[in-house]
Amino acid sequence: MRTRDENKIQALENATFDLVEESGIANLSINKLAKRAGVSVATTYIYYENKADLLGQLFSKVQENLITQLPMPDQTLTPQDQFATLMRDYAANFEKHPKQVAFMATMVANPEFLPDDMQGEGSLLSPAMLTVIKQAYQQQLLTTANVDIIVAQALQPMQWLMQSRLRNNLSVSEDELNTLIQLATRALFK
């Protein structure tokens, strides 16, 4: 059995991020990917069954790194302060990984390119944020119990702002981030 060459896998992942951003997901092919990554097409097929498998594995990895692994904030803080802390964690994570943010947004907008069992997946809602929302709900602090509205009021604007700035090699200032968090907090908390 062959050992996994992590350098080749990383080259394939980076090439995927670049090609999807440059040419769009529909134009991504295993041949173009292998060429950009500097590996053979056969090498690509050692790690990925097909384009959908590649995109699915990479999407899962990006979701895990950007969203799922966000740490739970200090439990002694109020739910509002925990929410603000998590929003800052999202922003910091997104700023560190601009290509992955762009890739994640593309995959969420184009789920038909994912394996069938993954279509419809891909929430911005981390387990930590869901816990904070549940606590706030139980304490009757929220203006809505609808999680989709909460995501639409807080997390999607964060993703959009970060992605649009990072795409243009710009950053979000501390004042802008504070304003975004304040607006989201006012929209969601009583």
C-alpha positions as CSV (number, residue, x, y, z in Angstrom):
1,M,0.0,0.0,0.0
2,R,1.2,3.4,-0.9
3,T,1.9,6.0,1.8
4,R,0.1,9.3,1.5
5,D,2.3,12.1,0.3
6,E,1.1,15.1,2.3
7,N,3.0,17.5,0.1
8,K,1.2,16.3,-3.0
9,I,-2.2,16.4,-1.2
10,Q,-1.4,20.0,-0.1
11,A,-0.4,20.9,-3.7
12,L,-3.7,19.5,-5.0
13,E,-5.7,21.4,-2.4
14,N,-4.0,24.7,-3.1
15,A,-4.4,24.2,-6.8
16,T,-8.1,23.5,-6.3
17,F,-8.5,26.7,-4.4
18,D,-6.7,28.7,-7.0
19,L,-8.4,27.1,-10.0
20,V,-11.9,27.4,-8.6
21,E,-11.3,31.1,-7.8
22,E,-9.7,31.8,-11.1
23,S,-11.9,29.8,-13.6
24,G,-14.9,28.7,-11.7
25,I,-15.9,25.4,-10.4
26,A,-17.5,24.2,-13.7
27,N,-14.2,24.6,-15.5
28,L,-12.2,22.6,-12.9
29,S,-10.9,19.4,-14.3
30,I,-8.6,16.7,-12.9
31,N,-6.2,17.4,-15.8
32,K,-6.0,21.1,-15.1
33,L,-5.7,20.4,-11.4
34,A,-2.9,17.9,-11.8
35,K,-1.0,20.3,-14.1
36,R,-1.4,23.2,-11.7
37,A,-0.3,21.1,-8.7
38,G,2.7,19.7,-10.5
39,V,1.6,16.1,-10.2
40,S,0.4,13.5,-12.6
41,V,-3.2,12.8,-13.3
42,A,-2.7,9.2,-12.0
43,T,-1.4,10.7,-8.7
44,T,-4.5,12.7,-8.4
45,Y,-6.7,9.6,-8.8
46,I,-4.7,7.8,-6.0
47,Y,-6.1,10.4,-3.6
48,Y,-9.5,11.2,-5.1
49,E,-12.0,9.0,-7.0
50,N,-13.2,11.8,-9.2
51,K,-13.9,15.6,-9.2
52,A,-16.9,15.3,-6.9
53,D,-14.9,13.2,-4.4
54,L,-12.0,15.8,-4.4
55,L,-14.5,18.7,-3.9
56,G,-16.3,16.8,-1.2
57,Q,-13.2,15.9,0.8
58,L,-11.8,19.4,0.5
59,F,-15.1,21.0,1.4
60,S,-15.4,18.8,4.5
61,K,-11.8,19.7,5.5
62,V,-12.4,23.4,5.0
63,Q,-15.7,23.3,7.0
64,E,-13.8,21.5,9.8
65,N,-11.0,24.0,9.8
66,L,-13.0,27.2,9.4
67,I,-16.2,26.5,11.3
68,T,-16.4,23.2,13.3
69,Q,-13.2,23.7,15.3
70,L,-14.1,27.2,16.6
71,P,-13.5,27.0,20.4
72,M,-16.3,27.5,22.9
73,P,-15.9,30.9,24.5
74,D,-15.6,31.5,28.2
75,Q,-18.7,30.2,29.9
76,T,-18.6,32.9,32.6
77,L,-19.4,35.5,29.9
78,T,-22.9,36.6,29.1
79,P,-24.4,35.0,26.0
80,Q,-24.0,38.4,24.2
81,D,-20.3,38.5,25.0
82,Q,-19.9,34.9,24.0
83,F,-21.6,35.7,20.7
84,A,-19.2,38.7,20.2
85,T,-16.2,36.5,21.0
86,L,-17.3,33.9,18.5
87,M,-17.9,36.5,15.8
88,R,-14.3,37.7,16.3
89,D,-13.1,34.1,16.1
90,Y,-15.0,33.7,12.8
91,A,-13.4,36.9,11.5
92,A,-9.9,35.9,12.6
93,N,-10.3,32.4,11.1
94,F,-11.6,33.8,7.8
95,E,-8.8,36.4,7.6
96,K,-6.2,33.7,8.1
97,H,-7.7,31.5,5.3
98,P,-9.1,33.7,2.5
99,K,-8.8,31.0,-0.2
100,Q,-10.7,28.5,1.9
101,V,-13.4,31.1,2.6
102,A,-13.9,31.7,-1.1
103,F,-13.9,28.0,-1.8
104,M,-16.5,27.3,0.9
105,A,-18.8,30.0,-0.4
106,T,-18.5,28.6,-4.0
107,M,-19.3,25.1,-2.8
108,V,-22.3,26.3,-0.8
109,A,-23.6,28.2,-3.9
110,N,-22.9,25.2,-6.2
111,P,-23.8,22.1,-4.2
112,E,-24.4,20.1,-7.4
113,F,-20.7,19.7,-7.7
114,L,-20.5,17.8,-4.4
115,P,-21.1,14.1,-3.9
116,D,-24.8,13.4,-3.7
117,D,-24.7,12.6,0.0
118,M,-23.1,16.0,0.8
119,Q,-25.5,18.2,-1.2
120,G,-27.3,20.6,1.2
121,E,-24.6,20.5,3.8
122,G,-22.3,23.4,4.6
123,S,-23.6,25.6,7.4
124,L,-21.7,28.6,8.8
125,L,-23.1,27.6,12.2
126,S,-20.4,26.2,14.4
127,P,-21.1,23.8,17.3
128,A,-19.9,26.6,19.6
129,M,-22.2,29.2,18.1
130,L,-25.1,26.8,18.2
131,T,-24.4,26.3,22.0
132,V,-24.4,30.0,22.6
133,I,-27.6,30.5,20.6
134,K,-29.3,27.7,22.6
135,Q,-28.2,29.3,25.9
136,A,-29.5,32.6,24.8
137,Y,-32.8,31.1,23.7
138,Q,-33.2,29.3,27.0
139,Q,-32.6,32.6,28.8
140,Q,-35.2,34.2,26.5
141,L,-32.6,36.7,25.3
142,L,-33.2,36.3,21.5
143,T,-35.5,38.2,19.3
144,T,-36.1,35.1,17.2
145,A,-35.7,31.3,17.7
146,N,-35.3,30.8,14.0
147,V,-31.7,29.7,13.5
148,D,-31.8,30.4,9.7
149,I,-32.6,34.1,10.5
150,I,-29.8,34.2,13.1
151,V,-27.3,32.9,10.5
152,A,-28.6,35.4,7.9
153,Q,-28.3,38.3,10.3
154,A,-24.9,37.5,11.7
155,L,-22.8,34.9,10.0
156,Q,-23.6,35.4,6.4
157,P,-22.8,39.2,6.6
158,M,-19.5,38.3,8.3
159,Q,-18.6,35.8,5.6
160,W,-19.6,38.3,2.8
161,L,-17.6,41.2,4.3
162,M,-14.5,39.1,5.0
163,Q,-14.7,37.4,1.6
164,S,-15.2,40.6,-0.4
165,R,-12.4,42.4,1.3
166,L,-10.0,39.5,1.2
167,R,-10.7,38.9,-2.5
168,N,-9.3,42.4,-3.1
169,N,-6.4,42.0,-0.7
170,L,-8.0,44.3,1.8
171,S,-8.7,43.8,5.5
172,V,-11.6,44.6,7.7
173,S,-10.7,47.2,10.3
174,E,-11.3,46.7,14.0
175,D,-14.0,49.5,13.9
176,E,-15.8,47.8,11.0
177,L,-15.7,44.5,12.8
178,N,-17.0,46.1,16.0
179,T,-19.8,47.8,14.0
180,L,-20.8,44.5,12.3
181,I,-20.9,42.7,15.7
182,Q,-22.9,45.5,17.3
183,L,-25.4,45.4,14.5
184,A,-25.8,41.7,14.7
185,T,-26.1,41.7,18.4
186,R,-28.8,44.4,18.3
187,A,-30.7,42.4,15.6
188,L,-30.6,39.1,17.5
189,F,-30.6,40.0,21.2
190,K,-33.5,41.7,23.2
